[in-house]
Amino acid sequence: MHVTRRTVLLGAAGALGASALTTAPARAAGLPLVAELPPGAPDRRLFAPGEQRFAGYLRILAPMTNDIVDTDPYGFMAGGWWRTPAQPYNARIQEHVFTLSWFHANQRPWNPYHRDSALLGRLDAALQHYLGLQNPDGSWPEYAPGEEGKASSGFGLGYLAKTLANLRQACALPSRRTQLEVALRKGVDWYLDPGNAVVWDDPFEYTNQAVAGVAGSALTLRLLPDRQRWLALQERIRFTAKYAQSPAGFFYDPRGMDINYNFEVMLPELAELYLQTKNPLLVSMTRKFADWFGYNLLREPDNSGWFTYYAVSDRTSAAFYDDVIPDPDRTILGSHFVPQVPNLGAFFTSHEDKAATRQAWADDPAPVPAPAKQDTSPRIIAHAPYGETLPTRTAKQAAIANLPYLKRDSFTERRHEADGNQDYLYIRRPGCYLGAFFGERQGSIVKAGTGFLWHPEAGTVIHAQQTATGCWGTVRNGKADAETNLVAEYPSKDVVRYRTPDGSIATELLVGTHQVSRRVTATGPATEQVPLVLQPGDEVVFSDGTVVPYNETRTATADGLVIRRGRTTITITWSQRRAATLSTSSRTYLRDKRRRVHVLRIPHDGALETVVRTA
């Protein structure tokens, strides 16, 4: 192989030292290639339970590392493995330097890349590119050259600090470690500066990104102690505790609620910050969030999992969570709050169930699957060294029993967020639990108005989608009222009156002991839309006798629909006989995919009352 000057400077490649590796195709010039794993590797049985999540990353390590550019732009992690835009200026693409450094530094019976010289050479190149992207003020770009990125700088601090720790552990790349230390100090100073309007914006947005940067700063200061910087860190934690969380209980992302980002990103970042600082303010934030979350996750009576009130999520579409989530589990680091906030344990896989899934994984004879490109978040393995504090099955069941709508069968709870005039409404009665949202939608995918209807024995019966064709509302001239900023008033604990801003659709919502009524008045012909959740065993019949098989579509001239599920009967009636349609959809829920959305549509001339009764 022709040896370039860069190869000499990085050190000649030694023997791969691992009979478990196969020789990679040689290149005419450039950095030595990392050898590929042989067919069938790795052996699942060699992994400790808590490190099984590394197996998929081991599968992609060589091809991902070999995609590092050794010409120009030197050190860019090409190949489209992580983040977009896939451009050399995007610092987030380089976050896998942590992944490379971990495999180089840590000896395991299944890791043939421990102290691999070719891996180290390509890691050094990637670090050179990464550090070269840092702006003079200490920030890193993401979407344009020279941009001061909130996310790229925040998450970058964490990955680079972990990379420094791994290089120290391996006693590798001393000159590059010195550069890393300088870059990390600059990055921390930029991030913790109270005058930095990119991070500490007003109003405070994308708080998960800010917390990631504070957590990365905390980890940096564990490696590079500095009293003044540590005091600045504590002050930013106090700021975060005061401004990052809505009075309603959710974390701003950007200024509304998002199930996925709150539970799968923000909470783990808070947990990492807590593990580094033990600041009690972070526990208080988590306790408030757990209370909020308990109103928005709907427990299925068969314990298969949860529906989420995702119609009001403003960024992503996490519509459900299975009761048992195998690795990789993006939420698991947040379990470190469970000892201090036991009710949070309701939402995590139990310790016993996680152990069972890991044993099943180890016993599976199938080859370890490799994660697809872009589905390679380094957070999955970056969180592994912290371990977990999952609840026992008994503790989890106790936490579930404490959910507001399971602990009490009658309440009206309205959570108000003054910024943006957002109202989150939760009404529990003995025969139903309803959720709704009114006010300013914080994203185009948010769907306002009535959002879900749950029954203690039947589970989720109505579940609004994030689409105009799947929301629970009134559609007129091709637009749903749920797509507008609905204006609401609350004359009593059982009644809500709301309307579109232009007054074209007005609705009176009445919630009784075992029923929900929607009285709609529109300025012209409209269609009522109800996204029902049906299961294969349900008996579904229109009032004219038309039977609707599961996952099929039927139209009937009727004034009602009856759904029988086990011992529960759900009856939906409307003002007079009309040509109503129940249409199936592709939306399913939970691992077994048995629960499926079927949308009921009832056209009318501008006035209609629909009543949903449970018995």
C-alpha positions, 0 to 999 in steps of 0.5 A, a space after each residue: 500500500 502506498 503510504 501518504 504523508 498523513 499516514 506517516 504522521 498518524 502512525 503506521 497501521 499495525 496488525 489488526 490484532 484480531 483474528 475476528 476481523 477480515 481484510 478490507 479492500 485496499 485503497 490506492 492511497 490515504 488512511 488505512 481502512 478498518 477491517 470488516 467483521 466476518 460473516 455472522 459476527 458478533 456473537 450475541 452471547 458475549 454481550 453483558 445485558 446492559 451493553 447489548 445495544 452496542 452490538 448493532 453499532 459494532 456491525 456498522 463501525 467499519 463501514 462508517 469509519 471507512 467512509 471518513 474522507 481521507 482526501 478533501 474535505 479531510 476527516 469529514 464523516 461521509 456516507 450519510 450515517 447520521 444527521 442531515 444536511 450531509 454536508 461537511 459544514 454540519 458539525 452534528 455529522 461528526 458526533 460519531 467520533 464518540 462511537 469510534 473513541 468508545 470502541 477504541 478505548 474499551 476492551 470487551 470479548 466481542 470488540 475486536 477494535 480495541 486499540 485498533 490503529 486504523 480506527 484510531 487514525 480515522 478517528 483522529 482525522 474525524 476529530 481534526 475536521 470536527 474541531 476545525 468546524 468550531 467558530 471563534 466564539 466556541 459554537 459549532 454550525 449545523 445548517 450553514 457554514 459559520 452558523 452558531 448552532 444551539 443543538 450542534 453546540 449543545 450535543 457536541 459538548 457532550 460527545 466531545 467530552 465523552 470522546 476526551 474521556 475515552 482518549 484519556 482512558 486509552 492514553 491515545 492522541 495526546 496532541 489531539 486531546 490538548 486541542 479537545 480541551 481548548 475547544 471544550 473550554 471555549 464551547 462551555 464558555 459560549 454555552 453558559 454565557 447568560 448573554 448568549 441569545 442563541 441558547 438562552 433565547 426569549 422566549 426560551 425555545 427548544 429547551 432539550 437542546 439547551 439542557 443537552 449543552 448544560 449536561 455536556 458542560 457539566 461532563 466537561 467540567 468533571 474532566 476539566 475542573 474550574 470553579 468559576 465555570 461550575 458556578 456559571 453552570 449552576 446559575 444556568 440550571 437555575 435559569 432552566 428550572 425557572 424558564 424551560 418548563 410550562 406551568 402546565 408541566 411540559 418542557 417547551 419544544 419549541 414553545 408547545 408540547 411534544 411527547 417524543 422530545 419531552 420523554 425521549 430527549 429532554 428527560 434523558 438529558 435532564 437525567 444526565 445533568 442530574 447524574 453529573 450535578 445532583 442538583 435537586 431542581 432537576 428532580 423538581 422539574 421531573 416531578 412536575 413533568 411526571 404529573 403532566 405526563 400522567 394526564 396525556 398517556 392513556 393506559 390500555 386495560 390489557 396492559 399492552 401499552 399506552 396511547 399518547 395525546 400526540 395530536 397536540 405534539 408540535 414536532 413529532 408523531 409518537 402516538 403510542 408506547 409499548 408496555 415493554 420496550 426492548 433495547 435500544 430504548 431511547 428513554 432509559 436514562 430518564 429512569 434514574 429519576 424513578 427513585 426520587 419520582 416513583 410515579 415516573 416509573 409507570 412509563 418505563 419498562 420494568 426491571 424484570 421485563 427488561 431482563 427478559 427481553 435482554 435474555 431473549 435477545 441473547 438467545 436469538 440465533 439470528 444475526 445481529 441487525 445493523 441499524 439503518 443509516 440515519 437511525 444511528 443515534 450515538 445517544 443510544 450507546 453514549 447513555 449505556 455507561 450510566 446504567 439504569 434504575 428501572 422500576 420493579 413490576 410491583 413498583 410500576 403497577 403502583 405508579 400506574 395506579 396513581 395515574 390521575 384518571 385511574 386514581 379518580 373517576 371524576 375531575 375537570 383539570 385545565 392546564 393553562 400556558 399563558 405564552 401562546 394562550 394554550 389550554 389543555 383540558 382533561 375531563 374524567 367521569 365514571 364512564 369516560 376520560 376526555 382530552 382537548 386542546 384550545 388556543 394557539 397551536 404551536 405547530 402546523 401538525 397540532 390538531 386542536 379541539 377534542 383529542 381523545 376518549 378513553 374508557 376504563 374497560 374498553 381503553 382508547 375509543 377515539 384518538 385524534 390524529 395529526 392530519 386533517 383527515 384524521 382529527 376529531 372535529 368538523 370539516 368545512 370546505 376541505 378544512 377542519 376546525 382542528 386546524 385553526 386556533 380555536 377560541 374557547 370559553 368554559 361556562 361550567 366544569 361539564 361544558 366547553 364552547 369553542 369556535 374557529 377564529 372566523 366563526 364559521 364553525 362553533 361547537 358546544 361540548 358537554 361531558 356527562 357521567 357516561 357520555 360526550 356530546 358535540 353540538 356543531 353549528 357551521 355556516 354551510 354544509 360540513 362533515 363530522 369526523 370521528 377517528 375511532 380505534 377499533 380492534 379485531 374482536 369488536 362488533 361494529 354495526 350501523 343502526 340500519 343493520 350494516 355490519 362493518 368488518 374490522 379493517 374494511 370500509 362501509 357506508 350506510 344511511 343511518 343515525 347511529 353506530 354501535 361498537 361492542 368490545 367485551 363487556 363494553 358497548 359504545 353507542 354513537 348517535 347523530 341527529 337524523 339518518 344520513 349517509 355516513 361512512 366508516 373508513 379504515 386506515 393504515 394507522 395501527 398501534 402498539 407492537 401487535 398492530 391490532 388496534 387500528 383507526 377507522 374514521 367515521 364521517 357524517 355529512 350534514 347541512 350545517 347543524 349536527 349533534 353527535 353523542 358518544 355513550 358508554 355502557 
